Amino acid sequence: MGRTEGRGALIAAVTTPLGFFALVALVLDGVLMGLAASDSLSIWVPLGVLALLIVAVFVIVLYRPEALGDPSQMRPMRVSLSFPHEPIEIQLDDDQCWLIVRSLGGKTADPVRPSLVFGQGGWVCYLSGVKPTDSIRLELREKSGRSWRINPFAPYETTVTAVAAGSQGSGI
């Protein structure tokens, strides 16, 4: 492996908070071990610092595991909503639209209002705080009272299709 490949691998490893934390821990511990080898420090200092860093990572993983994840994965996922009509004809009522998330274990969370935006290509829903294994369902209502349903889909879907749900209640 060449020098540039090694640097590329090193940079790729520190793109996450956990990778950066590990790199800093290794460099710090290496410097302290070097000082301990030259009799400037006791050998217990680098070992104590390493133990402290391991405990710190354990505590962070225990209480805030998302803090060590890839920040790019924390951005909301963008899902385009496809309707059988022209997007401009669909006038969704934000107060009457619901997003229902069901976990892999089958537990359904309370419905929440989705983040809906009408953009250049039509309606878009932004999903945040969902896991890749979750199942998402949307119940949408227009200002005219017309209802739409988007059957359960995985969060990584990029385009989903709405089907008419009838003019009766949303059935949430």
Secondary structure, 3 states (H helix, E strand, C coil): CCHHHHHHHHHHHCCCHHHHHHHHHHHHHHHHHHHHHCCCCCCHHHHHHHHHHHHHHHHHHHHCHHHHCCHHHHCCEEEEEECCCCHHHCCECHHHCEEEEECCCCCECCCECCEEEEECCEEEEEECCCCCCCEEEEEEEECCCCEEEEEEECCCCCEEECEEEECCCCCC
